[in-house]
Amino acid sequence: MQRSTRFVSHGSWRVASLFPGSGGRNAVLYAAYQGADDFFAPLRTWAQLGLALTPKLSGPFADLLRHTAAGLEMVSRYQLTHARPDWGITSVRVGNRDVPVTEEVALDLPFGQLLHFRRDIDTPQPKVLLTAPLSGHFATLLAQTVQVLLRDHDVYVTDWKNARDVPRSAGEFGVEDYIGYVIRFMEELGPGSHVVAVCQPCVQTLAAVAVMSADRNPATPLSMTLMAGPVDVRESPTAVNALAMEKPLSWFQKNVIATVPGRFAGGGRKVYPGFVQLTAFMTMNMERHLATHRKLYDHLAAGEHEEARRIKEFYDEYFAVLDLTEEFYIETIDRVFQRAELATGDFTYRGKPVDPGTIRNTLLLTVEGGRDDICGLGQTSAAHDLCSSLRPHLKRHHLQANVGHYGVFAGRRWENEIYPVVRNAILAMH
């Protein structure tokens, strides 16, 4: 099943400076949000009940009833969710037949699980780990990326958990913990596997492969594809980089970090809330979102169910938010965006220097979009200079001149022009 196209950006770090400061009131920020959500919950319930009781009649009152039902449905949808949406991938076209796909948890860790999309097929195909951004939305934003990769690969995904649902007893989860998870997941896939990183985790994935290469880990991937990621943000700086640089870390800690209420499993944990991120996204494009919701109301009132379904599917995922741990958010701003530690040679993992120059046998493919306003040109391809020990035939770069950030890993250009390059890089080493 092919999911509807998504248009949500993964440039999470650009929005922090757009969110109005809380003046040090971050201790009550989450409680205030949750209180407002609880206040509107009965209204949503009554709207759902009214919608269920609204008769589907024809005749002189049909138009009035459709408008009433449309209004009730709009009210019932007035909420954010904090649970991962369904991936919606039940089958994939392999060759000339549709093959059933089932989801299996291959490894379950406190802050994320290794999700395997098992296909009902006997022919062995390359194992690929897809590392997803940890950026305020769930990994399901990469559903189309997974759907396409499944045609020729045995696909696993880093399925990150909502930090507000992780007990404080699980400890912290920072940038180096993400790297540790990637290494552990690659070990679960075993020798002869491959890794594809999308956006933000290109840095952690490159670091993980460097650590595995230095340790001569037998599970070191045969190929590494980095797609539209901030390996070196000093190259062609964008507005994203400027926003991350213009304020000190103390500002971010004071203004956008909140405490999870005690009613949740992660009560007391400090997080960068998904609702803060979403508020900033909505603020940047409020007129467009309002216009889209007016269209949704019109479609519902006119009985145009297919048009309404497409909008609802998009916002069902857009309004599903995930909280990040404070340490991961702050360390990413500090180590990736403000200090560019991996690019400058200052990055360490568990107290030891990380040197991409130790990577010798892993093919490197970098992919960039010519119209990407989040990761500027050269930010991802900078990995080639860092991987100084790779021989020329193990280095490849693809510039897709006519796509923006999201188009690198979703949409028609990804499916028809970029994916074949990724597939060929994997096959070259398999």
CORTA-V649077 format. One record per residue. N is the residue number from 1. D_LAST is the distance of its C-alpha to the last C-alpha in Angstrom with 1 decimal. Layout:
n: {N N}
d_last: {D_LAST D_LAST}
//
This chain:
n: {1 2 3 4 5 6 7 8 9 10 11 12 13 14 15 16 17 18 19 20 21 22 23 24 25 26 27 28 29 30 31 32 33 34 35 36 37 38 39 40 41 42 43 44 45 46 47 48 49 50 51 52 53 54 55 56 57 58 59 60 61 62 63 64 65 66 67 68 69 70 71 72 73 74 75 76 77 78 79 80 81 82 83 84 85 86 87 88 89 90 91 92 93 94 95 96 97 98 99 100 101 102 103 104 105 106 107 108 109 110 111 112 113 114 115 116 117 118 119 120 121 122 123 124 125 126 127 128 129 130 131 132 133 134 135 136 137 138 139 140 141 142 143 144 145 146 147 148 149 150 151 152 153 154 155 156 157 158 159 160 161 162 163 164 165 166 167 168 169 170 171 172 173 174 175 176 177 178 179 180 181 182 183 184 185 186 187 188 189 190 191 192 193 194 195 196 197 198 199 200 201 202 203 204 205 206 207 208 209 210 211 212 213 214 215 216 217 218 219 220 221 222 223 224 225 226 227 228 229 230 231 232 233 234 235 236 237 238 239 240 241 242 243 244 245 246 247 248 249 250 251 252 253 254 255 256 257 258 259 260 261 262 263 264 265 266 267 268 269 270 271 272 273 274 275 276 277 278 279 280 281 282 283 284 285 286 287 288 289 290 291 292 293 294 295 296 297 298 299 300 301 302 303 304 305 306 307 308 309 310 311 312 313 314 315 316 317 318 319 320 321 322 323 324 325 326 327 328 329 330 331 332 333 334 335 336 337 338 339 340 341 342 343 344 345 346 347 348 349 350 351 352 353 354 355 356 357 358 359 360 361 362 363 364 365 366 367 368 369 370 371 372 373 374 375 376 377 378 379 380 381 382 383 384 385 386 387 388 389 390 391 392 393 394 395 396 397 398 399 400 401 402 403 404 405 406 407 408 409 410 411 412 413 414 415 416 417 418 419 420 421 422 423 424 425 426 427 428 429 430}
d_last: {27.8 27.4 29.1 31.5 30.4 31.0 32.5 32.8 31.8 29.9 32.1 33.9 35.3 37.3 39.7 41.2 43.8 44.8 45.9 49.6 50.4 51.6 54.1 53.0 53.3 49.7 51.0 52.4 49.9 47.8 51.0 52.5 49.5 49.5 53.2 53.0 50.4 52.6 55.6 54.0 52.5 55.8 56.0 52.5 53.6 56.8 54.9 52.5 55.6 57.4 54.5 54.4 58.2 58.3 59.3 57.6 60.7 61.6 64.8 66.5 64.8 61.2 60.4 61.9 59.9 56.6 57.3 58.3 55.1 53.0 54.8 54.3 50.6 50.3 52.1 50.0 46.9 48.3 46.0 42.8 40.6 38.7 36.4 32.9 33.0 31.1 27.6 28.9 25.6 26.6 24.5 21.7 21.6 18.7 19.3 23.1 23.9 24.4 22.6 24.4 22.9 24.4 24.3 24.0 24.7 22.1 24.0 27.3 28.5 31.8 30.7 27.6 25.5 21.9 21.9 19.6 19.7 19.5 19.3 21.2 18.5 17.5 14.2 11.3 9.1 6.9 9.6 11.1 14.3 16.7 19.4 22.7 25.8 28.7 31.3 34.1 32.4 30.0 26.3 27.2 27.6 23.9 24.3 23.5 20.4 19.3 20.6 18.6 15.2 16.0 15.9 12.2 11.1 12.6 14.7 16.7 19.4 21.8 25.0 27.8 31.3 34.6 36.1 39.6 38.5 37.3 40.2 41.2 40.9 37.1 37.7 36.3 33.0 32.3 29.6 28.7 28.6 26.1 23.9 24.5 23.6 20.1 19.6 21.0 18.9 15.6 17.0 17.8 14.2 13.4 10.9 7.1 8.2 8.8 12.3 14.4 18.1 21.0 24.2 26.1 23.4 21.5 23.8 23.3 19.5 19.5 22.0 20.1 17.1 19.7 21.5 18.5 17.7 21.4 21.6 18.6 17.5 14.9 13.6 13.1 10.2 7.3 8.6 12.2 14.0 17.7 19.9 23.7 24.3 27.2 25.6 28.8 31.6 33.8 32.2 34.0 35.6 36.1 38.8 36.4 36.4 40.2 40.9 39.0 40.9 44.4 45.3 45.2 43.2 46.5 47.0 43.8 44.8 48.3 47.7 44.5 43.9 45.6 46.2 45.0 48.1 48.9 48.6 44.8 42.6 41.7 45.4 46.3 42.8 42.7 40.4 39.7 40.6 38.6 42.0 42.7 39.5 40.3 43.9 42.8 40.4 43.2 45.8 43.8 43.7 46.7 48.2 45.1 44.7 48.4 48.2 45.3 47.2 50.2 48.2 47.0 50.6 51.6 48.9 50.0 53.6 53.1 51.1 48.0 45.6 42.4 42.9 43.9 40.9 38.4 40.3 40.7 37.0 36.2 38.9 38.1 34.9 36.4 39.2 36.9 36.9 35.3 37.0 35.2 36.5 38.8 36.9 33.6 35.4 37.6 35.0 32.8 35.7 36.7 33.5 31.3 34.0 37.1 35.9 32.3 31.7 28.0 28.8 31.9 30.5 32.7 30.2 30.4 28.7 31.0 33.2 30.8 29.7 26.3 24.9 21.7 22.3 20.8 17.3 15.9 12.2 11.0 10.5 13.6 14.4 18.0 19.8 23.6 26.3 29.2 31.7 30.5 33.6 32.1 29.4 30.8 29.1 27.6 27.4 23.6 22.8 24.9 21.8 20.9 24.2 23.7 20.4 22.4 20.5 17.3 17.4 17.9 14.7 12.9 15.5 15.9 18.7 19.8 23.5 24.6 28.2 29.8 28.7 30.0 28.4 27.7 26.6 23.5 22.0 24.4 26.4 26.2 24.7 21.8 21.2 21.8 21.0 18.9 16.4 15.2 14.5 12.6 10.5 9.8 9.0 6.3 5.0 5.8 3.8 0.0}
//
